[in-house]
Amino acid sequence: MDSFTGMSFQTLFSICAITYGVLGFLYTVYVQMVADKHPVPPIVKKLKRLCRMIACMNVLPAIGVLLLVPYIDIAEGGQIIVLLLQLVLIWCIALSGMYIAYAMIK
């Protein structure tokens, strides 16, 4: 893997992980606001839209990683296992973020 492809891959992976962390934090805030107050504050609708937007943005780096796969030069068998594990992990992060944003937030 040349340096540009490797750096791009790691950058996309990091972006996906950071946005997933932000989504988790905002989801926690959303749950606290809905659970504590029976007249739901008006900020909850904006927070729900923000969580969904972040979840959709989280899919973009995962798609970018898939587009980088043909450019990755795999020299050894161990590298392909690491690449496959990273691909599975980034898609699990992206899809679980979509699940949180669209199934858990009503």
N, C-alpha and C positions, 0 to 999 in steps of 0.2 A: 504494500500500500504506500503510495507516494505521500509526501507530507501534506499537500493540499487536500487530497481526498480524506486522509486521516483526520486532519484538523476540522474539515467540514463535517465529517461524521460525528466527531466528539462534540462539536459546537451544537449541532442539531439535537444530539442526545441530551446535552446539558440544558438547552432551552426547554425541551420537553419536560425534563425533571423539575426545573424551576417553576414553570407554569403550573405543573401538577401540584406542587407545594402551595402556590398561591391559591389555586382552586380549593385545596383542602382547607386552608385557613378561612377563605371566604364562605365556604360551605358551613364551617363551624359557627361563624358569626350568624349566618342565615338561620341555622337551626336554633341557636340561642334566642334570636329575635322572635322567631315564630313560636317557640315553646313557652317563653316567659310572658308574653303579652297577648291577651285575647283580642283586643282591638289591634290588629296587625299594623305596625307603623308603615307609612307610605314608602320608606326607603327599601322595604322588602322587595317590591317589584323591580326596582332598579338593581338591587343586589342579585336577584334571580336572573335578570337579563345579563348582568356582568358575568356571572358564573357560567352561563350558557355560551357567551361569547368566548371566554377563556377556554372552555372545553373544545369549542370548534377550532380555536387557534392552536390548540395542543395537537390537533390532528395534522396540521401543516408540516411540522418538523418530521413527523413519522412518514409522511408521504415523501418528503425530501430525502430521508434516509433510504427509502425504497428506490428512489431515482439514482442514488449514488452507488447502489450495489453493483451494477455492471462495470463501474470504474475501479472497483476494489480488486487489487491483484492479490490473490490468495496463493501463497507459496507453500505453505505447510498445512497438514491436516488439522493441527491444533488451532490455527487461525480461523478456519471455517466454522469450527464449533463455537469459538468466541463470537464470531460475527452472527451466527444464527441465534445465540443466546441474547445478544444485544438487540437484534431485530425483534425477537419475541418480547423482550422486556419493554422496548419502546412502544410496541403496539399494545401491550397490556396496559401500560400507563395511559395511552391515548384513549383506548376503548373504555377503561374504567372511569376516566374523567367524563366521557360522554354519558356513561351510565349514571354517574352521580348527578350530572347537570340535567338530564332529561327524564330519568325515572325516579330519582329520589326527591328532587325539588319539584313540588307540585304548585 
